[in-house]
Amino acid sequence: MSSLRVEISHGNSVNTAFNFLLPAMNPVDILPPPASSAKDYAILSGLPEDEVVKVHDWLKLDTLESGQVQNRMGVQVKPVSIGKDFVAECPRYQSMANKLAAYGWKADDNLFCLPYDYRFPPASTAFVTHLRDLIDTALLDSASSNVVLACHSQGCLLSYHALREIDPAWLDEKVLLLFSFAGQFSGCSDCLRWAFQEEWSWDTDNALASASDQTWAGELALDLQESVYGDRVLYTNGNWEYRADDVALLLNDAGALAMLRATNYYRLNDQDWFRLGDVHRKPLTVESRFVYGNGIPTTVGFDYEEVPARSPECLDPSCAGFSDQQYPGLIQANGDGGDNAWMNEAPKRWTEDAECDTHALPGVSHMKIFDNGDALGLLVNSVRNLQAGQRGCVGVAPQVR
């Protein structure tokens, strides 16, 4: 949901430059005025109208034979800015910023946003460097000695990676708390369909389009962890069932061969930083709290009518058959309407005290939790407890005054 700056170059000169907000994740009512749509936002920031049709291709990632992904030649994508203009960088979270102002956190004063390129997996962006730099800069002009790191959804996976990678002594000095709002701490089962579904659309009413592109490895190349999903059926093809350990087979059958290569390169289970928690159950060195919604039917996968076997000549999703079924049946489970509860509860495997550190808010949806009063109350109380030298728990949502 970050705002990204896209620059298209030919030779040594930048020919086109514009800002981009993913339409499916940024509804019209949060767009910076006077934009009336995500496409309008891009045009107002420099995208020529006759080049709108090129944006999909520009933002695709090339997948090397190794599985590593990279920007296409001549394309550079980066955050519009970092820690300079909260509303411009992360407009989706403006409502959260407005509510936090009542507790003394004011945007661009002592409340900052860290946008990132969500197309790439953790460790493949500059997020860790940007986070360190932003924290150092924020503390330079502050009376505080440390910061609170709040995250939401995919941003929590990047934050989690950063906290596993950064020197614990530096973190102990400068980070008081990680507070997660509906954080993603594993691969995303329903997102896998995006690897063989119609790509994102400028038209937010297009029910057939995904919220991604078939090449964006940031969500799609993480694999699925049996520690999170167990042996549950997540996709079907007629009578054939796919579970967490069948991701490679599903991507192969659906013709998503490039994403299969990327998954072999980026899968979380092969990353040492991820295994510290998932396998070795080692807590973070930073105090951490995890709040998420539940009790809402949430899609975890899809039920396809029988799809013929992919022919050897078919090397992409367009000819594999899965993408022809535009409305497969839904496989659902408990969650927050966006992420399933298994993903949100994954930190229970490794956080210091699962009962103390995690809290579910019934009926609070994935895209409402970051400005939900109870969730924000838990954040505020967690900070106050730690500042008072008390560990505190996120057991019952408090009424903060």
N, C-alpha and C positions, 0 to 999 in steps of 0.2 A: 504493500500500500504506500510505499515510499514514492516520492516524486523524483524522477530520474531525468538527467540531462543527456540528450542524445546528440552526438555530433557525427556527421557524415563527411568524410574527407576524400578528395581525389588528389593524389600527389601530396604536396605539402600544405595545401590550403583547405580550410573547412568550408564546404559548399552549403551545407544545411545544418542548422542547429535548432533544437526545440526541446520543450519539456514534455514528459510523458507520465500520465497516471493510468494504471490499468483500469479500463472502464468497469469491469465486473466488480472490482473491489472499492470503487470510489463513486458512490451515487451522486447524482446531480446536486443534491442539497448541501454537499460538503465541498464542492469545487470552489476554488478561489474566484470571486467575481471579476469580470462579468461573464465568465465562461458558463455556457448553458449545457455543455456536454464534455466528455473527455476529449473528443475530437476537436471541439471548439477551443478547449484549453490548450491543446497542442498547437493549433493554428495561431492562436493569439500570442503564443510564446516563440513563434518563428517558423513553424512548419508551413511551407507553401501548400495551398489547397490542391494543386495538381500533383503533389507528392504524397498525399495521404495514403494512396494505394500502395506505396512502397514500404510503409512502416512495418507491416507484418514481416516482410522479408528482411528488413534491416535488423529487427530485434531477434531474429532466429539465431541460434547458436550452432556453430559447426562442431560436429563430433569427430574427433580424430580416431584412427584405427585403435589407438590405445584405450579409447573411451573418454579421454579428457575432452572437455568442451571449451570453446573459445568464441569470442566475438567474430563476426564476419569481417573480412578485409575492408578496411576503411571506416569501420564503425567503432566509436568509443561511447561507452555508457558509464555514467557516474552519478552520484547524488547531486541534486541541484545546488546544494550547499550542506554544510554540517554544523549544527549548533548556532546558526546565524538567524534563521527565521522559522520558528516552529510551524506556523501555519502554512508557509510555502513548502516546507520540507515534508511535513506529515499532516496534511489537511484532515485526514480521517480521524485524527486524535484531538482535534480542536475542542470538542465537547469535553473530553477528559481534562484538558488543560484548563478550560474555563472553571470546572468544578474544583480542581486542585488549587486554584488561586485563593479560594476561601481558607485554605490551610497554610497559606504563605508561600506556595510554589507558583511563581509567575513566569510565564513563557518568555524565553530569551533573557531572563534575569538569573533565575536559579532553577529553571526548568527547561531542558533542552531535548531535542529529538535527534536521533541518529538514523537517518535513512540509509538504505543499502540496496544493492542490486540483487533482488530476489530470484533472478534467473539462475544464479550459481549456488552450489551447495556450500556448507560451512567449510572453511579453510581455503576456499577458492575465491574469496573476495578480500577486500582490504578492511573488513569489519573490525578485526582485532586491533589493527593499527589505529583506525579511526576512533575506536572506543577509548583506547589509552590516551590518545591526543585530546579527545573531547573532555575526558575526566581531568586531565592535567590542566587544561585551559579553564574549565569551570572552577576548579579549586584555587586557581591563581587569584581570582577576583572575588573570593568568597571568604566569609568568616568561618565557614565550616571546614572540618578537617577530612571529611569523607563524603561519599555520594550514595544515593539510593539508586539502584539500577532496576527500573520497571520494564517489563517486556510483555509482548502479546503475540500469540500464535507462532508463526514461523520465526519471528524476531527472537523468540525465546530459545530456539535451537541454536541460533547464531550466538546469542548471549551465553548460553550454556557452554558452547565450544570455546568461547573466549575465556570464560572463567576456568576452564580446564587447562588452557594453554598459557595464560599469563602467570608470571612469577607470584607464588602465594604470598611472599613477603610484601610485594607491591600491593596486592589486593587487600591484605590485612590492614595496611595503612590507609588505603584510599576508598574501599568499598564497604559500606556498612551492611548492605542488604541487597539480595536479588529477590524481587517480588514479581511473580509470574501471573499474568491474567490469561487463562486458557492457553497455556503454553503447549507448543508442539515439541515433544521430546523423543520422537521416533519417526519412522517412515509413515506416510499417510496412505491408508488403504484405498479410500474412494478416489483420491487424487490420481492413482495409477491410470485411471481411465483417460486422463488428459493426454497420455502418451499415444492414444489411438482414437481420440475424439476430435471433432471439429475444433479448430483453434479459436482463441479469443476473438471477440468482435467489438467493433466500435458501438454496435447497437446493443444496449443493455437489456433489451426485450427479446433478444435472440436466445430462445430456450435451448437450442441445439449446440450453442457455442460453449466452450469450457472457459475457465478463468486462467488459462495458461496457453502455452504453445507446446507442440509435440517435442520440441527440442530443449525446453527449459529444464535443466537437470536439478535445479534448486529444490523442488519438491518431488520430482519423478524418479531420481536416481538414488534414492536413499535406501531402497529395499524395504522389506517389512520384517520386523523382529518377532521371532517366536516367543520371546520373553514378554512381549506386549500382546500379541494376537493369539497366542496358543495355537490350537489346532482348528480354529473356527473357519468355516467356509466363508470366503470373501468374494469369490466370483464363481459363476457357473457357465458352462458352455454345453447346453443340453443336459445330459447326465454327468458330464465331467465337472469335477470340482477343483477349484484352486484355493490353496491356503497360503499362509505366510511364507512357507518354504517353497512355494511354487511360482514366485514372481518371475524368475527367468523363463519358465515355461509359458506363463501368460503373455509376457512381452514378445516372446518368440512366436507364439500362435497368433497374436494380434498384429504381427508384422512390424512391431516397434523395435527393429533390430539396432538402430542407432542408440535408442535409450537402453537397450539391453547391454550394449558395450559400455555406456556411461555408468550403468548400475554396477557392472563388474569393477569399474574403477573407483566409484565413490561410495559404495554401500557402507552404511554406518557400522555394521558389525566388524568391518576390517579396519576401522579407525581406532587407534590406541586411545585417543581422548574419550571416545564414546564407550569403549570397553571398560574404562575405569569405573563407570557407574553401572552399566548394564551387566557386565560380567563379574567385576571385582567388588561391586557394591560399595565403592568408596564415596563418602559424602564430599560435596564441595567444601572448600576451605572458607567460603563466604556463607554467612547466615542466609538461609533461603526459605521462602514461603511460596506456596502454590495454591491459587484460588481458581476455580473453574465452575461452570454451570453443569447441571445434569438434569435428568428426567425428561429430556426432549428426544423424540425419535430422530435418529441421526443416521444418514446413509453411510454404510461402511463398505459397500461393494455393490456389484450388479449381477443380475441374473439374465444371461443371454440365451435366446433360443439357439438350437444347435447350429454352429457355424462350421462349414466344411473346412477340412484341413488346408492350411496355407500351402500353395504350390511352391516349389523351389525357386521359380522365376519371380515370385512376388517378394519384393524386398522392402516394402513400406506399408503402413497401415491402410492406404487407400485401396489396396487390392486384397486385403486379408480377410474381409468379411465382417469383423467385429464392428467397424465404423459404419457399416450399412444399417445396423440396428440402432436407430436414432433414439428410441425410448426403451431401453432394456428395463427389466424389472429391478426394483430396489431391494437390496438387502440392508436391513436396518438394525440398530442396537441402541442402547442408552448413550446419551451424549448431550452436547449443547447445541445441536442443530447444525454445527459446522464440523467440529472435531468429536470423535468418539471418546467415551470415558476412559477406554484403555490407554489411549495416547496421553490424555491429561493426567492420568494417575501413574504414568510410568515413573515419575520421580520417587514414588513410594519404595521402589526397589533400592534406592541408594541415598535418599536424603537422611539426615541424622536421626530424625524422629518423625516417622510417617504420620502418626496421629496428631502430633503438634504442628507439623509443617504444612499440612494439606487441608483444604476445606472446599467442599462442594456446596454450591448455591443452587437449590432446585429451581428450575424454570428460567434461569438466566442464560440467554443465548450467547453464542460465540462473539457476535459483533455488537453486543450490548454490555458485556461484562466490564469493559475498561472504563465505562462511565456510570456503572451501577453504584448506587449509594452504599450498599452493604460491602461490595468489593473494595471500594475506595476507603471505606471505614476500616476495613481490615489492613489495608496498606498503611494508613495513618497511624493506627494503633501499634502496628508492628514496628514502625520507625520510632514512635515514642517510647515503647518498651525497651528497645535496644539502646536508645540514647540515655535511658535511665539506668542502664546496666542490668536490665531484666531480659531474659530470653523471650518470654511471652509465647503464646500459641495463637494460631488462627482457628480457634475452636468454634466460637459463636460470633456471628457478625455483630459488631458493636454499634451503638448509636454514638457517633463521634460528635463532640461539640467544640 
